[in-house]
Amino acid sequence: MTNKPARAEKHWTFFTNHGMVFFHILQHPGDTIRRIANHLGLAERTVAGILHDLREDGYVSVMKEGRRNRYVVRPDLPMRHHSLTEFSVEDFFFEPTPDGDDRTRAAD
């Protein structure tokens, strides 16, 4: 029996940072950039850039609540990858409600 050297652990995920930020604000729309960055292990500047991208393309809008921001997502928009444009964001991130029509709850 040969002893194989231990494999270096690979660090990868199924979602990009953009997807992780988007999913985070689905669950926590009132979180600050700092809180999002801390939770995801990203730099605040990275999160701010991602939020800019998401806002620029219409996937996220911002509502002011006093001195804070609240993020609102557009789940009806199509997925961005060319092979997934037939699906909307809600197809991946939302679960149907009991009546099957209105998809308003973020998937847990």
C-alpha positions as CSV (number, residue, x, y, z in Angstrom):
1,M,0.0,0.0,0.0
2,T,1.4,3.4,-1.0
3,N,0.9,6.5,1.0
4,K,-0.3,9.2,-1.3
5,P,0.6,12.8,-0.4
6,A,-2.2,14.8,1.1
7,R,-4.0,16.8,-1.6
8,A,-4.0,20.5,-1.2
9,E,-7.4,21.6,-0.3
10,K,-9.1,23.4,-3.2
11,H,-11.2,26.5,-2.4
12,W,-14.0,27.1,-4.9
13,T,-17.7,27.7,-4.7
14,F,-20.7,27.4,-7.0
15,F,-21.3,31.1,-6.9
16,T,-19.3,34.1,-7.8
17,N,-18.9,37.0,-5.4
18,H,-21.6,38.8,-7.3
19,G,-24.0,35.9,-6.7
20,M,-23.0,35.7,-3.0
21,V,-23.7,39.4,-2.5
22,F,-27.0,39.2,-4.4
23,F,-28.1,36.1,-2.3
24,H,-27.0,37.9,0.9
25,I,-29.1,40.9,0.2
26,L,-32.1,38.7,-0.6
27,Q,-31.9,37.4,2.9
28,H,-30.7,40.6,4.6
29,P,-31.8,43.7,2.6
30,G,-31.0,46.1,5.4
31,D,-27.4,45.1,5.9
32,T,-24.7,47.7,5.4
33,I,-21.8,47.2,3.0
34,R,-19.5,46.5,6.0
35,R,-21.8,43.8,7.4
36,I,-22.1,42.2,4.0
37,A,-18.3,42.3,3.5
38,N,-17.7,40.8,7.0
39,H,-20.2,38.0,6.5
40,L,-18.9,37.0,3.1
41,G,-15.2,37.6,3.9
42,L,-14.8,40.2,1.2
43,A,-13.3,43.7,1.2
44,E,-15.9,46.5,1.6
45,R,-14.6,48.0,-1.6
46,T,-15.3,44.8,-3.4
47,V,-18.8,44.7,-2.1
48,A,-19.4,48.3,-3.0
49,G,-18.2,47.5,-6.6
50,I,-20.5,44.5,-6.8
51,L,-23.5,46.5,-5.6
52,H,-22.6,49.1,-8.2
53,D,-22.7,46.5,-10.9
54,L,-25.9,45.0,-9.7
55,R,-27.6,48.4,-9.5
56,E,-26.2,49.5,-12.9
57,D,-27.8,46.4,-14.6
58,G,-31.1,46.7,-12.7
59,Y,-30.8,43.7,-10.5
60,V,-30.8,45.7,-7.3
61,S,-32.1,49.1,-6.4
62,V,-31.6,51.1,-3.2
63,M,-34.2,52.7,-1.0
64,K,-33.2,55.2,1.6
65,E,-34.5,54.5,5.1
66,G,-33.4,57.4,7.2
67,R,-29.6,57.4,7.1
68,R,-29.4,53.7,5.9
69,N,-29.9,51.9,2.7
70,R,-32.3,49.1,2.1
71,Y,-31.6,46.9,-1.0
72,V,-34.4,45.7,-3.2
73,V,-33.9,43.0,-5.8
74,R,-35.5,42.4,-9.2
75,P,-36.1,38.6,-9.3
76,D,-38.0,38.8,-12.6
77,L,-34.8,39.6,-14.6
78,P,-33.0,36.9,-16.5
79,M,-29.9,35.0,-15.3
80,R,-26.8,36.6,-16.9
81,H,-24.9,33.6,-18.2
82,H,-25.7,33.0,-21.9
83,S,-26.7,29.4,-21.2
84,L,-29.2,30.4,-18.5
85,T,-31.0,33.4,-20.0
86,E,-34.2,31.4,-20.4
87,F,-34.4,31.3,-16.6
88,S,-35.2,34.3,-14.3
89,V,-33.3,35.0,-11.1
90,E,-36.4,33.9,-9.2
91,D,-36.1,30.5,-10.7
92,F,-32.9,30.0,-8.8
93,F,-33.3,32.1,-5.7
94,F,-37.0,31.9,-4.8
95,E,-39.3,29.2,-3.8
96,P,-43.0,29.1,-4.9
97,T,-45.6,30.1,-2.3
98,P,-48.4,27.6,-1.6
99,D,-50.6,29.0,-4.3
100,G,-47.8,28.5,-6.8
101,D,-48.1,31.9,-8.4
102,D,-46.3,34.5,-6.4
103,R,-42.6,33.9,-5.7
104,T,-41.8,36.4,-2.9
105,R,-39.8,34.4,-0.4
106,A,-36.0,34.0,-0.8
107,A,-35.1,30.4,-0.7
108,D,-33.5,29.3,2.5
